Amino acid sequence: MSALIEVDQLSRYFGKTAAVNNISFNLEKGEVLGFLGINGAGKTTTMQMLSGCLEPSKGTLKIAGFDMLTAPLLAKRQIGYLPDTPPLYKDQTVTEFLTYCAQLHAVPKQNITAALDNTLERCGLTKVATRLINNLSKGFQQRVGIAQAIIHNPSIIILDEPTVGLDPIQIKEIRCLIKELGQDHGVILSTHILSEVEETCTQVQIIHKGQLVVKESLLNLAQLYKQNCLMIKTNQPVNLDLLSNIPGVYDIVTMPEHIYHIEYDPNLDPSQTVTEIIISHGWGLQEMTPVKTTLEDWFVKYTSNPDLIQ
Amino acid sequence: MITTIASHEFKSHFKSPMAWTLLAVLQIIIAYIFLTQVETFILMQAKLENIQGAPGLTDIIITPLFSNAGIILLLVTPLLTMRVICEERRNKTLNLLLSAPISNTEIILGKFIGTLGLLWVMVLLIALIPLALLLGGDLDLGKYFANVLGLSLLVAAFTATGVFMSTIVNHPTVAAMGTFGSLLILWLFNISKTISDQPNQLIEYLSLLNHFQNIQSGLIDTNDLGYFVVFISLFIVLSIRYLSDQQLRLKKTLLTIIMVTVLANMAWLSNIYTYQIDATYNASNTLSVNTQKLLDALPDPVTITTYIEKGQSIRSQIAQLVDRYQHQKKNITLTFIDPKDKDLKITPDSIVTVEYQGRHENLAYVDEAMLSQALFKLGNNQANKIDIPIKNAQDKFLQLTETQITLLNYLYLLCLPFILLLTGIIIWQKRKSK
């Protein structure tokens, strides 16, 4: 059985700028892939290509074995897509709109009512089914957006920032829904909210300046980024060379006001030596605390320092 | 899938007050033009009765009514088509269609048919208005249906242009302006017929109005039908090509070029191999049998020169008549000369000169009888008479009582528009508060 999504050396240029440059990855059934990246990194462009809204400039893209370029209709049948702006006809009621979506996705006529009821239930829209989309709150509109992506029960669901504009309770519900969908579908979601990735995804992928920087499973990642780190604060500027020569120290990041982050190998705790050196040089140690790195720090590190890619 | 998109598009027009308002306004304008025309006819009726070969009810009321409707729909169509693709692209709802398993062809055709449906409802509304004439007179139904057909094809051509404009530009207003501008230019190409002595054949072929008027006259010609089919298909093919932001792919570009070439060839063929049906009941667009026989008996080229000032509508009437002769006999040439340009003194009885084998005849005016008579004389070298039957319109009478006219006024100008408007408002109010 082939993977649900196979992306091979996919690129997209807008004029001469490469929005997406030579990325390759796979998505298997049962995986929830979190797509991370700063603004303008190429997340949305990639998702548009995956959904068939945008043609790639180079590379191949296979959805459940069907090539998006040569068999677009078969490939698109497998996909449910929520773009960054939900595509809603606001002058229609929820039921009218979702019925139209089901028809567009070739849901057989006799199954439409069942699919509609099921989707309304899943997305918590049953109470507002007869309301005009325009008169719904942003959160509910976002839910209608998700509903249109899943009404035809696609094998791949692509969600571009699905929790934007939702209140905390709704966010929780949507995350549960995504997790639930992830069990028997392949899900790709892009987001800025890193805790969302930690909570819902099984895989993480970081895209930066159009290139794929990292693809890891969340379990591996947790071990990777939970490196140890020390924060020290001094009165005088320190000599960085002296400190970085201490065995076990990987890297020292300088912050303003004489604050330094020292990353080290957990097996060779250098805090003792660091203290000694600072005191002996009279730099005036004011504070020393262990720092727990989060996914966020790790994300910032990877996106602000492209050399780390290799 | 085309029907799904088309019916969605069609229905959504009627869910907003826009379509209803347009229908109501259209009803008022067309009915007003119609009722004025009816009054004119009733006044002229007595005079017309005594004129040989005078135009009938259909010519005086229905043909101008449909011409006016054509101009009004030229203004209305851009308003309806401007949002078709453009607005979806701006609101990002186009992604819904693009990511669904539907081809670009289905999207464009669905949108086109959906919008055309609304315009055809308008054509239906316009077509129903003059049927009131049947209360007090006869109509040339063949010509009436030719008018309906002509207007239907015309709005289809308008819609195709509108959909194309909406596909390529990124703002509805620009799409509306673009559609309106290009349609107006195509419409006005027709002017060259009356303002220049040697009209450009290509430009004349491109003119929408020319083909529309040809169909309106009741003469259904494959040339005109072919023009509309090619016109509509061309804009549809181009819309399909430009719908999604595609990378330049050789295969698709080639395919588009091939399609356009095929369409151009179709237009050319429909121009060469023509077939005509005269839908009018007294075959007023067809030459009489005697004229046909006469023309077959004249082997040498005929030159017809007319001395009429530029911009006179009689020029196009003469051109239309000579066109019928040219259909039967290929080597007839028609030239127009403006007497002002050459400082010629033209006497009223030599406005038209017909030349054959070096001899010529001067005429004060041309209709079939006079032109055939002149040709007969020139061909036979004798002053015998040829018998050309005069085709009298059979729909000459209209008898409507005062009450009937008042009732029509109330129905057309008040009741119907009011009902349409009210329906629109009710539907809109109901939906708005959902």
Interface residues (C-beta under 8 A of the other chain):
Chain A: Q48 S51 G52 C53 L54 E55 P56 S57 P72 L73 L74 K76 R77 I79 Y81 P83 T85 P87 L88 Y89 D91 Q92 T93 Y100 C101 Q103 L104 H105 A106 T130 R131 L132 N135 Q148
Chain B: M1 T4 I5 H8 S12 K15 S16 N91 K92 T93 L94 N95 L96 L97 L98 S99 A100 P101 I102 S103 S244 D245 Q246 Q247 R249 R431 K432 K434
